[in-house]
Amino acid sequence: MKSILCVLLAFPAIAVAGSSEMLTESKLATLHGNIQPKAEELVWRDSIPWRTDLWAARREAATAGKPIFLWEMDGHPLGCT
């Protein structure tokens, strides 16, 4: 997302897709608003009880009789390795 925004800011003469008009600040703001996630798309962040301590999460899951979903990755979180 940041790289797209950087390209748009670095080259303000880039035309809006499907139009011969120039990309203006107001059109950029509209585009930025359109690509941001809506509030209903972000509900999962607050509705899932995320844990960062695996051992504490294991004890909590064992007490509650629930499974653990382990989200693990290698490398930089933005894919920039």
N, CA, C and O atoms as a GROMACS GRO file, in nm:
protein
  324
    1MET      N    1   0.083  -0.118   0.000
    1MET     CA    2   0.000   0.000   0.000
    1MET      C    3   0.088   0.125   0.000
    1MET      O    4   0.063   0.219  -0.075
    2LYS      N    5   0.192   0.125   0.085
    2LYS     CA    6   0.278   0.242   0.092
    2LYS      C    7   0.350   0.265  -0.040
    2LYS      O    8   0.369   0.379  -0.081
    3SER      N    9   0.389   0.156  -0.108
    3SER     CA   10   0.460   0.173  -0.234
    3SER      C   11   0.368   0.232  -0.341
    3SER      O   12   0.412   0.313  -0.422
    4ILE      N   13   0.241   0.193  -0.340
    4ILE     CA   14   0.146   0.250  -0.437
    4ILE      C   15   0.128   0.398  -0.410
    4ILE      O   16   0.128   0.480  -0.502
    5LEU      N   17   0.114   0.431  -0.282
    5LEU     CA   18   0.096   0.571  -0.245
    5LEU      C   19   0.219   0.653  -0.280
    5LEU      O   20   0.208   0.767  -0.325
    6CYS      N   21   0.337   0.595  -0.259
    6CYS     CA   22   0.462   0.666  -0.294
    6CYS      C   23   0.469   0.693  -0.444
    6CYS      O   24   0.510   0.801  -0.486
    7VAL      N   25   0.431   0.594  -0.524
    7VAL     CA   26   0.433   0.613  -0.669
    7VAL      C   27   0.336   0.723  -0.710
    7VAL      O   28   0.368   0.807  -0.793
    8LEU      N   29   0.217   0.721  -0.650
    8LEU     CA   30   0.118   0.823  -0.684
    8LEU      C   31   0.163   0.961  -0.641
    8LEU      O   32   0.136   1.060  -0.710
    9LEU      N   33   0.231   0.970  -0.526
    9LEU     CA   34   0.277   1.099  -0.480
    9LEU      C   35   0.401   1.146  -0.556
    9LEU      O   36   0.420   1.266  -0.576
   10ALA      N   37   0.484   1.053  -0.599
   10ALA     CA   38   0.606   1.089  -0.671
   10ALA      C   39   0.576   1.131  -0.814
   10ALA      O   40   0.649   1.212  -0.871
   11PHE      N   41   0.471   1.077  -0.872
   11PHE     CA   42   0.436   1.108  -1.010
   11PHE      C   43   0.293   1.160  -1.017
   11PHE      O   44   0.203   1.086  -1.056
   12PRO      N   45   0.272   1.286  -0.980
   12PRO     CA   46   0.134   1.339  -0.979
   12PRO      C   47   0.071   1.350  -1.117
   12PRO      O   48  -0.049   1.375  -1.128
   13ALA      N   49   0.149   1.332  -1.222
   13ALA     CA   50   0.094   1.342  -1.357
   13ALA      C   51   0.031   1.212  -1.404
   13ALA      O   52  -0.021   1.205  -1.515
   14ILE      N   53   0.036   1.108  -1.320
   14ILE     CA   54  -0.024   0.980  -1.358
   14ILE      C   55  -0.176   1.000  -1.368
   14ILE      O   56  -0.238   1.052  -1.275
   15ALA      N   57  -0.232   0.958  -1.477
   15ALA     CA   58  -0.376   0.975  -1.497
   15ALA      C   59  -0.453   0.868  -1.419
   15ALA      O   60  -0.404   0.757  -1.400
   16VAL      N   61  -0.572   0.904  -1.376
   16VAL     CA   62  -0.659   0.810  -1.308
   16VAL      C   63  -0.701   0.704  -1.409
   16VAL      O   64  -0.732   0.736  -1.524
   17ALA      N   65  -0.702   0.577  -1.367
   17ALA     CA   66  -0.733   0.465  -1.458
   17ALA      C   67  -0.864   0.491  -1.531
   17ALA      O   68  -0.966   0.523  -1.470
   18GLY      N   69  -0.860   0.475  -1.662
   18GLY     CA   70  -0.979   0.490  -1.745
   18GLY      C   71  -1.019   0.635  -1.768
   18GLY      O   72  -1.130   0.661  -1.814
   19SER      N   73  -0.933   0.727  -1.737
   19SER     CA   74  -0.967   0.868  -1.751
   19SER      C   75  -0.845   0.944  -1.802
   19SER      O   76  -0.731   0.904  -1.778
   20SER      N   77  -0.870   1.052  -1.870
   20SER     CA   78  -0.759   1.134  -1.917
   20SER      C   79  -0.732   1.249  -1.820
   20SER      O   80  -0.647   1.333  -1.845
   21GLU      N   81  -0.806   1.252  -1.708
   21GLU     CA   82  -0.789   1.358  -1.609
   21GLU      C   83  -0.665   1.331  -1.524
   21GLU      O   84  -0.623   1.216  -1.508
   22MET      N   85  -0.609   1.437  -1.471
   22MET     CA   86  -0.493   1.426  -1.383
   22MET      C   87  -0.539   1.380  -1.245
   22MET      O   88  -0.653   1.402  -1.204
   23LEU      N   89  -0.448   1.317  -1.175
   23LEU     CA   90  -0.476   1.275  -1.039
   23LEU      C   91  -0.459   1.395  -0.946
   23LEU      O   92  -0.349   1.447  -0.930
   24THR      N   93  -0.569   1.437  -0.887
   24THR     CA   94  -0.564   1.552  -0.797
   24THR      C   95  -0.562   1.504  -0.653
   24THR      O   96  -0.579   1.385  -0.626
   25GLU      N   97  -0.539   1.596  -0.562
   25GLU     CA   98  -0.534   1.561  -0.421
   25GLU      C   99  -0.669   1.506  -0.373
   25GLU      O  100  -0.672   1.412  -0.294
   26SER      N  101  -0.779   1.562  -0.420
   26SER     CA  102  -0.910   1.514  -0.378
   26SER      C  103  -0.938   1.374  -0.435
   26SER      O  104  -0.999   1.291  -0.368
   27LYS      N  105  -0.894   1.348  -0.559
   27LYS     CA  106  -0.913   1.215  -0.617
   27LYS      C  107  -0.825   1.113  -0.545
   27LYS      O  108  -0.866   0.998  -0.526
   28LEU      N  109  -0.705   1.155  -0.505
   28LEU     CA  110  -0.618   1.066  -0.429
   28LEU      C  111  -0.681   1.033  -0.294
   28LEU      O  112  -0.675   0.918  -0.249
   29ALA      N  113  -0.741   1.132  -0.230
   29ALA     CA  114  -0.807   1.108  -0.102
   29ALA      C  115  -0.925   1.012  -0.119
   29ALA      O  116  -0.948   0.925  -0.035
   30THR      N  117  -0.999   1.027  -0.228
   30THR     CA  118  -1.110   0.936  -0.257
   30THR      C  119  -1.059   0.795  -0.282
   30THR      O  120  -1.115   0.698  -0.230
   31LEU      N  121  -0.953   0.783  -0.360
   31LEU     CA  122  -0.893   0.652  -0.388
   31LEU      C  123  -0.844   0.588  -0.259
   31LEU      O  124  -0.867   0.470  -0.235
   32HIS      N  125  -0.777   0.666  -0.177
   32HIS     CA  126  -0.726   0.615  -0.050
   32HIS      C  127  -0.842   0.566   0.038
   32HIS      O  128  -0.832   0.460   0.100
   33GLY      N  129  -0.950   0.642   0.042
   33GLY     CA  130  -1.068   0.602   0.120
   33GLY      C  131  -1.131   0.474   0.068
   33GLY      O  132  -1.181   0.393   0.146
   34ASN      N  133  -1.129   0.455  -0.064
   34ASN     CA  134  -1.190   0.336  -0.124
   34ASN      C  135  -1.110   0.209  -0.098
   34ASN      O  136  -1.167   0.100  -0.094
   35ILE      N  137  -0.978   0.220  -0.081
   35ILE     CA  138  -0.899   0.099  -0.062
   35ILE      C  139  -0.877   0.066   0.085
   35ILE      O  140  -0.822  -0.040   0.117
   36GLN      N  141  -0.921   0.153   0.177
   36GLN     CA  142  -0.910   0.124   0.319
   36GLN      C  143  -1.018   0.024   0.358
   36GLN      O  144  -1.130   0.030   0.306
   37PRO      N  145  -0.988  -0.069   0.450
   37PRO     CA  146  -1.090  -0.164   0.494
   37PRO      C  147  -1.203  -0.092   0.568
   37PRO      O  148  -1.179   0.004   0.642
   38LYS      N  149  -1.323  -0.140   0.548
   38LYS     CA  150  -1.440  -0.083   0.616
   38LYS      C  151  -1.442  -0.132   0.761
   38LYS      O  152  -1.376  -0.231   0.794
   39ALA      N  153  -1.516  -0.064   0.846
   39ALA     CA  154  -1.522  -0.099   0.989
   39ALA      C  155  -1.570  -0.243   1.010
   39ALA      O  156  -1.519  -0.313   1.097
   40GLU      N  157  -1.666  -0.286   0.931
   40GLU     CA  158  -1.719  -0.423   0.947
   40GLU      C  159  -1.618  -0.529   0.903
   40GLU      O  160  -1.629  -0.646   0.941
   41GLU      N  161  -1.519  -0.490   0.824
   41GLU     CA  162  -1.415  -0.583   0.782
   41GLU      C  163  -1.305  -0.597   0.887
   41GLU      O  164  -1.221  -0.687   0.876
   42LEU      N  165  -1.305  -0.512   0.986
   42LEU     CA  166  -1.202  -0.514   1.090
   42LEU      C  167  -1.252  -0.566   1.224
   42LEU      O  168  -1.178  -0.564   1.323
   43VAL      N  169  -1.376  -0.612   1.228
   43VAL     CA  170  -1.436  -0.659   1.354
   43VAL      C  171  -1.357  -0.775   1.412
   43VAL      O  172  -1.347  -0.787   1.534
   44TRP      N  173  -1.302  -0.861   1.328
   44TRP     CA  174  -1.230  -0.980   1.375
   44TRP      C  175  -1.112  -0.944   1.464
   44TRP      O  176  -1.074  -1.023   1.551
   45ARG      N  177  -1.052  -0.825   1.445
   45ARG     CA  178  -0.935  -0.789   1.524
   45ARG      C  179  -0.969  -0.777   1.672
   45ARG      O  180  -0.887  -0.810   1.758
   46ASP      N  181  -1.089  -0.730   1.702
   46ASP     CA  182  -1.130  -0.711   1.842
   46ASP      C  183  -1.211  -0.829   1.895
   46ASP      O  184  -1.220  -0.846   2.017
   47SER      N  185  -1.269  -0.910   1.806
   47SER     CA  186  -1.355  -1.019   1.853
   47SER      C  187  -1.277  -1.147   1.882
   47SER      O  188  -1.330  -1.237   1.947
   48ILE      N  189  -1.153  -1.158   1.835
   48ILE     CA  190  -1.071  -1.276   1.861
   48ILE      C  191  -0.978  -1.244   1.978
   48ILE      O  192  -0.909  -1.143   1.975
   49PRO      N  193  -0.975  -1.329   2.079
   49PRO     CA  194  -0.886  -1.303   2.194
   49PRO      C  195  -0.741  -1.340   2.161
   49PRO      O  196  -0.694  -1.446   2.200
   50TRP      N  197  -0.671  -1.251   2.092
   50TRP     CA  198  -0.534  -1.276   2.051
   50TRP      C  199  -0.443  -1.285   2.172
   50TRP      O  200  -0.461  -1.213   2.270
   51ARG      N  201  -0.344  -1.374   2.164
   51ARG     CA  202  -0.244  -1.389   2.270
   51ARG      C  203  -0.105  -1.388   2.206
   51ARG      O  204  -0.087  -1.441   2.097
   52THR      N  205  -0.010  -1.328   2.273
   52THR     CA  206   0.127  -1.327   2.222
   52THR      C  207   0.218  -1.423   2.299
   52THR      O  208   0.329  -1.451   2.255
   53ASP      N  209   0.172  -1.471   2.411
   53ASP     CA  210   0.249  -1.565   2.492
   53ASP      C  211   0.193  -1.706   2.469
   53ASP      O  212   0.084  -1.738   2.516
   54LEU      N  213   0.267  -1.788   2.395
   54LEU     CA  214   0.219  -1.921   2.359
   54LEU      C  215   0.192  -2.008   2.481
   54LEU      O  216   0.092  -2.079   2.485
   55TRP      N  217   0.280  -2.005   2.580
   55TRP     CA  218   0.261  -2.090   2.698
   55TRP      C  219   0.137  -2.049   2.777
   55TRP      O  220   0.061  -2.134   2.821
   56ALA      N  221   0.116  -1.918   2.794
   56ALA     CA  222  -0.004  -1.871   2.863
   56ALA      C  223  -0.129  -1.906   2.783
   56ALA      O  224  -0.232  -1.943   2.840
   57ALA      N  225  -0.121  -1.896   2.650
   57ALA     CA  226  -0.236  -1.931   2.565
   57ALA      C  227  -0.266  -2.080   2.576
   57ALA      O  228  -0.383  -2.119   2.576
   58ARG      N  229  -0.162  -2.164   2.584
   58ARG     CA  230  -0.182  -2.308   2.598
   58ARG      C  231  -0.253  -2.340   2.730
   58ARG      O  232  -0.346  -2.421   2.732
   59ARG      N  233  -0.209  -2.276   2.839
   59ARG     CA  234  -0.274  -2.300   2.968
   59ARG      C  235  -0.419  -2.252   2.966
   59ARG      O  236  -0.507  -2.320   3.018
   60GLU      N  237  -0.444  -2.136   2.907
   60GLU     CA  238  -0.580  -2.083   2.899
   60GLU      C  239  -0.670  -2.173   2.814
   60GLU      O  240  -0.785  -2.198   2.850
   61ALA      N  241  -0.617  -2.222   2.703
   61ALA     CA  242  -0.694  -2.310   2.616
   61ALA      C  243  -0.724  -2.443   2.686
   61ALA      O  244  -0.834  -2.497   2.673
   62ALA      N  245  -0.626  -2.495   2.759
   62ALA     CA  246  -0.648  -2.620   2.831
   62ALA      C  247  -0.754  -2.604   2.939
   62ALA      O  248  -0.837  -2.693   2.957
   63THR      N  249  -0.753  -2.492   3.009
   63THR     CA  250  -0.852  -2.465   3.113
   63THR      C  251  -0.991  -2.452   3.053
   63THR      O  252  -1.089  -2.502   3.109
   64ALA      N  253  -1.001  -2.385   2.938
   64ALA     CA  254  -1.131  -2.363   2.874
   64ALA      C  255  -1.173  -2.480   2.786
   64ALA      O  256  -1.287  -2.485   2.741
   65GLY      N  257  -1.082  -2.575   2.761
   65GLY     CA  258  -1.114  -2.688   2.674
   65GLY      C  259  -1.130  -2.647   2.529
   65GLY      O  260  -1.212  -2.704   2.457
   66LYS      N  261  -1.053  -2.548   2.486
   66LYS     CA  262  -1.062  -2.497   2.349
   66LYS      C  263  -0.929  -2.518   2.278
   66LYS      O  264  -0.825  -2.529   2.343
   67PRO      N  265  -0.932  -2.524   2.145
   67PRO     CA  266  -0.807  -2.539   2.068
   67PRO      C  267  -0.734  -2.406   2.055
   67PRO      O  268  -0.788  -2.300   2.085
   68ILE      N  269  -0.610  -2.415   2.011
   68ILE     CA  270  -0.528  -2.296   1.984
   68ILE      C  271  -0.508  -2.287   1.833
   68ILE      O  272  -0.473  -2.386   1.768
   69PHE      N  273  -0.529  -2.169   1.780
   69PHE     CA  274  -0.496  -2.142   1.640
   69PHE      C  275  -0.363  -2.069   1.642
   69PHE      O  276  -0.354  -1.958   1.695
   70LEU      N  277  -0.261  -2.128   1.586
   70LEU     CA  278  -0.128  -2.071   1.588
   70LEU      C  279  -0.100  -2.004   1.454
   70LEU      O  280  -0.096  -2.071   1.351
   71TRP      N  281  -0.080  -1.872   1.456
   71TRP     CA  282  -0.047  -1.796   1.337
   71TRP      C  283   0.100  -1.762   1.346
   71TRP      O  284   0.141  -1.680   1.428
   72GLU      N  285   0.179  -1.826   1.262
   72GLU     CA  286   0.324  -1.815   1.268
   72GLU      C  287   0.378  -1.782   1.130
   72GLU      O  288   0.321  -1.824   1.030
   73MET      N  289   0.486  -1.707   1.126
   73MET     CA  290   0.546  -1.674   0.998
   73MET      C  291   0.696  -1.652   1.016
   73MET      O  292   0.744  -1.632   1.127
   74ASP      N  293   0.767  -1.657   0.907
   74ASP     CA  294   0.910  -1.629   0.906
   74ASP      C  295   0.933  -1.503   0.825
   74ASP      O  296   0.862  -1.478   0.728
   75GLY      N  297   1.030  -1.427   0.863
   75GLY     CA  298   1.067  -1.309   0.785
   75GLY      C  299   0.997  -1.184   0.833
   75GLY      O  300   0.934  -1.181   0.939
   76HIS      N  301   1.009  -1.081   0.753
   76HIS     CA  302   0.954  -0.950   0.784
   76HIS      C  303   0.802  -0.953   0.768
   76HIS      O  304   0.753  -1.012   0.671
   77PRO      N  305   0.725  -0.891   0.859
   77PRO     CA  306   0.580  -0.895   0.849
   77PRO      C  307   0.522  -0.832   0.721
   77PRO      O  308   0.408  -0.862   0.684
   78LEU      N  309   0.599  -0.746   0.655
   78LEU     CA  310   0.551  -0.685   0.531
   78LEU      C  311   0.606  -0.756   0.407
   78LEU      O  312   0.586  -0.712   0.294
   79GLY      N  313   0.677  -0.867   0.430
   79GLY     CA  314   0.731  -0.941   0.318
   79GLY      C  315   0.861  -0.884   0.264
   79GLY      O  316   0.909  -0.929   0.160
   80CYS      N  317   0.918  -0.788   0.332
   80CYS     CA  318   1.042  -0.723   0.288
   80CYS      C  319   1.159  -0.797   0.353
   80CYS      O  320   1.200  -0.763   0.464
   81THR      N  321   1.213  -0.896   0.286
   81THR     CA  322   1.323  -0.971   0.346
   81THR      C  323   1.454  -0.934   0.284
   81THR      O  324   1.558  -0.989   0.322
   0.00000   0.00000   0.00000
